[in-house]
Amino acid sequence: MTTRELTRFALGGLWRQKVRTALTLVGVTVGTCALAFSLALGFGLHAFIEKEFQGRDEFWRVTVLAGEPSAEEKDAPPEKVAVRGAMSDERRTRLREALVERYFATRPRQAAVALTPEKLAAIAALPGVREVRTYRVAAGRLAVESAARPATVDVTAGALAELEPRLLAGTLPAPDAREVVVSELALYDLGLRDDADLAAAVGLPVRLEVGGVRNTQPVALALALTGRVPSENLTAAQQVVLEKLAAALPGKLDLLDLTPAERAEVRRLLEAKADPDDESPSASGAVASDTYRVCGVVRVMTKEDRKKAGPLARWELTQGDVFLPPGAGDELLSRLPWSRGGEVYSADVRVHPGGNLQATVDAIEAMGYRTFSGAKWFAAAKREVTLIAAGLNLFAMIALFVAGIGITNTLVTSVVERTKEIGILRAVGATRAQVQGMFLAEGAFIGLLGSVLGLALARGLSVPADTWVHGVLKKQVEEDQLLSSTVFAFPWWLWVGSVAFAALVTTAAAYYPARRAARIHPIEALRYG
């Protein structure tokens, strides 16, 4: 018998059992649809995650923080961490570790490992690193001639490009310009409160002073006189008066109604000097000041603004009041004794888009510094999507295998019903292989037709599903704009692979009834029925 004749017999057998064949075909269609739909969703979500993360500039940023000081067991005095008594080695190890932790918990906290210029240069030299930004901060006072008193401000020096969206008036300064950007809150504290004052402030000369401490003699004297720390409310004239009082008071103690012992204590208090080895801002009265020109005014950030900016937003820029470009800022702050070494305690590392972000993070952490980036979130999101997709694919394959069982049942029944027909085929010259191939062809045909219909159904269902998923995602991301247009992906190999897999499953399901049909003896088949 020819292949054409066998194919006609196979299709004829399926056609004669139209209802049974149709139900089996529905099972294959649903199984293939579920498999293709879950695969497309899984691959689409992976592409969605990658585009949403890697397509945003903030993903390629790494915040580097000062490293934790090391406190190793060998640094603890042996007598403080010695474990005495008869006990197992396991318990001795636990107790020793606890004693070491308790010892260091009671010691003065060591300074964090700062980012030195050499370490910053090493980070900048890492493969894939595009730029390293650092910021220096200090508390200060801002004064203008028209204001009754200066404003207490937080000063930030560094790259200011991220301030541009917040500009209300003016422009950002050049890197080496002797200009500053001030916040609307600082102007408000200076008495410039009308909307018209914002534009008028551009070009205004201001006096900026950084450093100083609350426990300097003038402020300490004010605290003694008023019972509160008034540094935020002192006018320039009041500060001058307090400085004169602090300088003249030691020579006027004899005029006060004090005992000799009390005079000695007050004189000792007024003549006390700061520790020369302590260069912290809280122990030094050093002050650096200079005059600058206001070139821009920025709006203050609300809680909602900071929420939109995200966790990687630089706090120095979101919470500052006065902003200096790198050149002018370094020149001013380097006059302070605690800021001369060029060390910083955080840095903003920018990686080239498309680079190996995780490798950069690992290299920085290997230097002993802490990092904060989107790399861990990205890995966690991909891991969750992979697990979800794997679960969906498992259920889809189960559905397809159930459809395969239906094919087996259909063809086994068909073999029983067509036993006489099989006998006639064998009698007219059909071989066992041809009979077996005929039934395998029936299973393959159902698989091919069902997989094509299932793929078409999956593609059609993905359109409303995509619209619904996008609506849910937009509600979750609030004002952020989604970069992806779909969460489903139907690459060409998914079409080919799904059809091939479905045909393979259905053909395999047809193997048992085909083999059974091929083993039927022609004489016994002709006697059947």
Secondary structure in CASP SS format (residue, H / E / C, confidence):
PFRMAT SS
TARGET T0000
AUTHOR 0000-0000-0000
METHOD secondary structure of the structure
MODEL  1
M C 1.00
T C 1.00
T H 1.00
R H 1.00
E H 1.00
L H 1.00
T H 1.00
R H 1.00
F H 1.00
A H 1.00
L H 1.00
G H 1.00
G H 1.00
L H 1.00
W H 1.00
R H 1.00
Q C 1.00
K H 1.00
V H 1.00
R H 1.00
T H 1.00
A H 1.00
L H 1.00
T H 1.00
L H 1.00
V H 1.00
G H 1.00
V H 1.00
T H 1.00
V H 1.00
G H 1.00
T H 1.00
C H 1.00
A H 1.00
L H 1.00
A H 1.00
F H 1.00
S H 1.00
L H 1.00
A H 1.00
L H 1.00
G H 1.00
F H 1.00
G H 1.00
L H 1.00
H H 1.00
A H 1.00
F H 1.00
I H 1.00
E H 1.00
K H 1.00
E H 1.00
F H 1.00
Q H 1.00
G C 1.00
R C 1.00
D H 1.00
E H 1.00
F H 1.00
W H 1.00
R E 1.00
V E 1.00
T E 1.00
V E 1.00
L E 1.00
A C 1.00
G E 1.00
E C 1.00
P C 1.00
S C 1.00
A C 1.00
E C 1.00
E H 1.00
K H 1.00
D H 1.00
A C 1.00
P C 1.00
P H 1.00
E H 1.00
K H 1.00
V H 1.00
A C 1.00
V C 1.00
R C 1.00
G C 1.00
A C 1.00
M C 1.00
S C 1.00
D H 1.00
E H 1.00
R H 1.00
R H 1.00
T H 1.00
R H 1.00
L H 1.00
R H 1.00
E H 1.00
A H 1.00
L H 1.00
V H 1.00
E H 1.00
R H 1.00
Y H 1.00
F H 1.00
A H 1.00
T C 1.00
R C 1.00
P C 1.00
R C 1.00
Q C 1.00
A C 1.00
A C 1.00
V E 1.00
A C 1.00
L E 1.00
T C 1.00
P H 1.00
E H 1.00
K H 1.00
L H 1.00
A H 1.00
A H 1.00
I H 1.00
A H 1.00
A C 1.00
L C 1.00
P C 1.00
G C 1.00
V E 1.00
R E 1.00
E E 1.00
V E 1.00
R E 1.00
T E 1.00
Y C 1.00
R E 1.00
V E 1.00
A E 1.00
A E 1.00
G E 1.00
R E 1.00
L E 1.00
A E 1.00
V C 1.00
E C 1.00
S C 1.00
A C 1.00
A C 1.00
R C 1.00
P C 1.00
A E 1.00
T E 1.00
V E 1.00
D E 1.00
V E 1.00
T E 1.00
A E 1.00
G C 1.00
A C 1.00
L C 1.00
A H 1.00
E H 1.00
L H 1.00
E H 1.00
P H 1.00
R H 1.00
L E 1.00
L E 1.00
A E 1.00
G E 1.00
T C 1.00
L C 1.00
P C 1.00
A C 1.00
P C 1.00
D C 1.00
A C 1.00
R C 1.00
E E 1.00
V E 1.00
V E 1.00
V E 1.00
S E 1.00
E H 1.00
L H 1.00
A H 1.00
L H 1.00
Y H 1.00
D H 1.00
L C 1.00
G C 1.00
L C 1.00
R C 1.00
D C 1.00
D H 1.00
A H 1.00
D H 1.00
L H 1.00
A H 1.00
A H 1.00
A H 1.00
V C 1.00
G C 1.00
L C 1.00
P E 1.00
V E 1.00
R E 1.00
L E 1.00
E E 1.00
V E 1.00
G E 1.00
G C 1.00
V C 1.00
R C 1.00
N C 1.00
T C 1.00
Q H 1.00
P H 1.00
V H 1.00
A H 1.00
L H 1.00
A H 1.00
L H 1.00
A H 1.00
L H 1.00
T H 1.00
G C 1.00
R C 1.00
V C 1.00
P C 1.00
S C 1.00
E C 1.00
N C 1.00
L C 1.00
T C 1.00
A H 1.00
A H 1.00
Q H 1.00
Q H 1.00
V H 1.00
V H 1.00
L H 1.00
E H 1.00
K H 1.00
L H 1.00
A H 1.00
A H 1.00
A H 1.00
L H 1.00
P H 1.00
G H 1.00
K H 1.00
L H 1.00
D H 1.00
L H 1.00
L C 1.00
D C 1.00
L C 1.00
T C 1.00
P H 1.00
A H 1.00
E H 1.00
R H 1.00
A H 1.00
E H 1.00
V H 1.00
R H 1.00
R H 1.00
L H 1.00
L H 1.00
E C 1.00
A C 1.00
K C 1.00
A C 1.00
D C 1.00
P C 1.00
D C 1.00
D C 1.00
E C 1.00
S C 1.00
P H 1.00
S H 1.00
A H 1.00
S C 1.00
G C 1.00
A C 1.00
V E 1.00
A E 1.00
S E 1.00
D E 1.00
T E 1.00
Y E 1.00
R E 1.00
V E 1.00
C E 1.00
G E 1.00
V E 1.00
V E 1.00
R C 1.00
V C 1.00
M C 1.00
T C 1.00
K H 1.00
E H 1.00
D H 1.00
R H 1.00
K H 1.00
K H 1.00
A H 1.00
G C 1.00
P C 1.00
L C 1.00
A C 1.00
R C 1.00
W H 1.00
E H 1.00
L H 1.00
T H 1.00
Q C 1.00
G C 1.00
D C 1.00
V E 1.00
F E 1.00
L E 1.00
P C 1.00
P H 1.00
G H 1.00
A H 1.00
G H 1.00
D H 1.00
E H 1.00
L H 1.00
L H 1.00
S C 1.00
R C 1.00
L C 1.00
P H 1.00
W H 1.00
S H 1.00
R C 1.00
G C 1.00
G C 1.00
E C 1.00
V E 1.00
Y C 1.00
S E 1.00
A E 1.00
D E 1.00
V E 1.00
R E 1.00
V E 1.00
H C 1.00
P C 1.00
G C 1.00
G C 1.00
N C 1.00
L H 1.00
Q H 1.00
A H 1.00
T H 1.00
V H 1.00
D H 1.00
A H 1.00
I H 1.00
E H 1.00
A H 1.00
M C 1.00
G C 1.00
Y C 1.00
R E 1.00
T E 1.00
F E 1.00
S E 1.00
G C 1.00
A H 1.00
K H 1.00
W H 1.00
F H 1.00
A H 1.00
A H 1.00
A H 1.00
K H 1.00
R H 1.00
E H 1.00
V H 1.00
T H 1.00
L H 1.00
I H 1.00
A H 1.00
A H 1.00
G H 1.00
L H 1.00
N H 1.00
L H 1.00
F H 1.00
A H 1.00
M H 1.00
I H 1.00
A H 1.00
L H 1.00
F H 1.00
V H 1.00
A H 1.00
G H 1.00
I H 1.00
G H 1.00
I H 1.00
T H 1.00
N H 1.00
T H 1.00
L H 1.00
V H 1.00
T H 1.00
S H 1.00
V H 1.00
V H 1.00
E H 1.00
R C 1.00
T H 1.00
K H 1.00
E H 1.00
I H 1.00
G H 1.00
I H 1.00
L H 1.00
R H 1.00
A H 1.00
V C 1.00
G C 1.00
A C 1.00
T C 1.00
R H 1.00
A H 1.00
Q H 1.00
V H 1.00
Q H 1.00
G H 1.00
M H 1.00
F H 1.00
L H 1.00
A H 1.00
E H 1.00
G H 1.00
A H 1.00
F H 1.00
I H 1.00
G H 1.00
L H 1.00
L H 1.00
G H 1.00
S H 1.00
V H 1.00
L H 1.00
G H 1.00
L H 1.00
A H 1.00
L H 1.00
A H 1.00
R H 1.00
G H 1.00
L H 1.00
S H 1.00
V H 1.00
P H 1.00
A H 1.00
D H 1.00
T H 1.00
W H 1.00
V H 1.00
H H 1.00
G H 1.00
V H 1.00
L H 1.00
K H 1.00
K H 1.00
Q H 1.00
V H 1.00
E C 1.00
E C 1.00
D C 1.00
Q C 1.00
L C 1.00
L C 1.00
S C 1.00
S C 1.00
T C 1.00
V C 1.00
F C 1.00
A C 1.00
F C 1.00
P C 1.00
W H 1.00
W H 1.00
L H 1.00
W H 1.00
V H 1.00
G H 1.00
S H 1.00
V H 1.00
A H 1.00
F H 1.00
A H 1.00
A H 1.00
L H 1.00
V H 1.00
T H 1.00
T H 1.00
A H 1.00
A H 1.00
A C 1.00
Y H 1.00
Y H 1.00
P H 1.00
A H 1.00
R H 1.00
R H 1.00
A H 1.00
A H 1.00
R C 1.00
I C 1.00
H C 1.00
P H 1.00
I H 1.00
E H 1.00
A H 1.00
L H 1.00
R H 1.00
Y C 1.00
G C 1.00
END
